[in-house]
């Protein structure tokens, strides 16, 4: 065997090892926020936010934060990103223009994330989203719902919206979304076969079935999910798309005043 042939065999073996490692550890890469204790910052949240547990249809128990809406007001059901937690969004939607107009908020921690049981997966997170929505509706019957999500949470919000229909839903408010996880793998790991991905998160396919108003906000300098992927999702949905200065995280809440006014229930 020639040296070139040996080098080719070694290179193929190394590539195979990398691909196998990706396949084996992919959910650890997709859901890096799983595991660990509930952060100490959770103890410093506004006292109006209630800590509660939500049971899912498949037997998991989720940690969640809840603030009931004022009479006649709506409620935000918010889904965090894959490396994040619900605290920031719960605090955000319990203040500012949202609280001024009586909005409530339900913000769950996904299965496997601090304070919640189980292990994360696409099907599991969608079940978590449905359970959080059901609990919010149980606690505030008849209150209009705004589904919100950031990053991976946007994919959860789209999947939930696609399953529940438009009844009682004011809209979708998505920040820094992607059109599919398959596209994200191709963007960040060009040399890996995206076909090995277990959780594809095809928001581009699901969002076309969502018959509610949609606002998408994306950072012009987002290195995690570049702006073009949010724009592609907006085109797939015929949604309003707003690009703002900032990255993946600094854009959060930039358009809250506009979003609150747009989705506010009519008196």
N, C-alpha and C positions, 0 to 999 in steps of 0.2 A: 504494500500500500504506500502510495506516495505521501510526502509531507502535506501536500495540498489536500489530499483525501482525508488524512488524519485530522487536519485542522477543521475541515468541513464537518466531520463526524462529531468532533468536540463542540463546535459551534452549535450544531443541531441539538446535541444533548443538553447544552446549557440553555438554549432557547426552550426546549421541552420542559426543563426544570422550572424555568421562569413562568411558563404558561401554566404548568401544574400548580405552582405556588399561588398564582393569581386565582385559579379556579378554586383552590382549597380555602384561601383566605379572603375571598372577594367580599363577603359580608362584613368582615372586619374593616375592610377598606371603605365600603359604602356607608357603614354606620359607625363611625369612629367615636361617637359620643356615648355608646353603650357601656354599661358597667360603672362601678364606682359609687361613692356615697352621694346623697343629696347635698348640693353645695351649701355652704354656710350662708351665702347671700339670700337663700330662701327664707331665712328667719327674719330678714330685714324688709320684707315686702310690706306694702300697705296693709293695715289691719283689716280693711274692708274685703280683701281677697281671702276667700275660704279655701282651706286645704281639704281635699276630699279624695276618695278612691272610687274608681269606675271599674266595674266588672265587664269584661268583653264576652262576646257570644261563645268564644272558644276557651274560656276559663282563665284568662289572664286578668291581672288587677293592675290598673294604671294609676299613677299619682297624677293629680290634676289640680289646677287652680281655678276658682270660680268666683265671679261677681255677678249677682243677679241684675237684670236690666230694670230700669225704672218703668212704671206703667206706660204702655204705649210705645216704648223704645225698642230698638233692636238689640241683638247680641252677636258678638263676634266669636266664632269658633276658630281658634288660631292654631296652626301647626308649625312647629319650629324646624330648623334646618338639621342636617344629619350630624353636625358636630356641636349642636346647641342644646338648649333646655328651654322649658316653657316660661321661666321666670321673667325674662326680659319682655316678651310679648304680653304677658299678663299684666305686668306693671304699666306698660305702654298704653294698652287699651283700657286700663282702669283710670286713665288720667287724660289731660289735654282735651281736645275737641270731642273725643269719644265720651268721656265722663260728663262733660258739659251738656251733652245732649242725651244723657241717660243710658248709654249703651252698657250692656253687660259683656262679660267675656268668659269663655271656657277655653282653657289652655292645658292640654294633656301632655304628659311625658310618654313617649312611645314605649312599647314593650322592650324590656332589656335595658332601657335607659335608667339613670338613677331614680330609685324609688318605685319602679315598675317591674313586674315579673316578666319572664319569658325571654325570647330571643327575637331580634328584629328580622323581618323579611318584608317583601312587597305586600304579599297577601295579609301578613300580620299587621302592618301599619295601616292598611286600608280598613281592616277590622277595628283597629284602635280609633281611627277617625270616625267611623260609623257609630261606635260605642259612645264617643265623646259627644257627638251630635245628638244621639238619642237621649243621653243624660241631660244635656242642656235643654232639650225640648221638654223633658219630663219635669224639670225644675222651673221652667218658664214657658208654660203651654201657650201657644199662639204667638209668641214673640218672633218677629221676622229675623232671619239668620243671614249673616254675612260670613262666608267662608274665606279665611285668610291663610296664606302660607308663604313662607320664605324658603327659597332654595329647594331642597327636597320636600319641605313642607308644602310648597306649591303643588308638587305632584300628588301629594296626599289629598290636598283640597280639590284638585281636579278630579281625582278618582272618586272621591266621596260625592261630589256634585253629579258626576256621570251616573252614579248608582241611585241617587235619591230623587232626581227630577227637580223641576223648578218650583214646586209648591212650597210656599213659605220661605223661599230663598231670595234674598235681595240681590245677591251677586257674588262674584269672585274677585278678590283683591289679592293679586299675586306680585310678590317682590322677588326679583332675580330668579325666575324660573328657567328650567331647561325644557326642550321639546321631548327629549327621551334620554334615559340613562345610557342607552346604546351610543348615542351621539357623543355623550360626555366621555365614555371610555375611548372612543375613537379619537377624540380631541386630546385627551391627556396621556393615553397609552397607545400610540399609533401602531406599535409593533405587536400588540396583543389582539387575538381574534375576539371581536365583540360578541360573536356567537356563543361564547362560553358563559356569557352573563346570565345569571339565574333571575335577577330582578331587573327587568328592562325598563320599567316605568315609562310606558309609551303615552305620555300626556298628549302628544300630537294626534293620536288616534282617539283618545277619550274625550278631548275637549270639544270636538265637533258635535258631540251629542248634548252638550251643555247649553240649555236655552235660557240663560240669564245674562245680565250685563257683566262684562269682564273688564277690569282695569289691570294692566300689567305695567309695572315700574321696574326699570333696569338701569344699573350703573354703566356709564360709558366706558369706565376703566376697570371693569370686573375681570380679574384674572382667573377666578374659579369657574364661573359660567359666563363666558363672553356675551356681550350684548346681542350678537347675531342669533344666539339660540333662543333668547326671550322673544326676539322679533319674529323668528320662525313660528314659535308657538302662537303669537298674536295673529299672524297671518292664517294659521290653521283654524283659528276660532273666529276670525273677523273681530277681534278684540281691540280696544283702545290701548295703544302702546306709547309709553312715555319714557324716553331716555333722559337721565339726569346725571350731572357730574358726580363721580364717586365710584367706589369699588363694590365689593360683594356685601359688605356690612354697613359701610357709612351711609348708604342710601336709605336704610331702614327708617320709615316714618317720614321721609321727605315730603311725601304727598298725602299725608294723613288728613290735612284740612280739606283738601279736594275730595279725597275718598269718603270722608265722613259725610260731607254735604251731598255727595252724589248718591250714596247708598242709604241715607237717612230715611226711615219710614215716613210716609206722609201723615200729617196729623189726622 
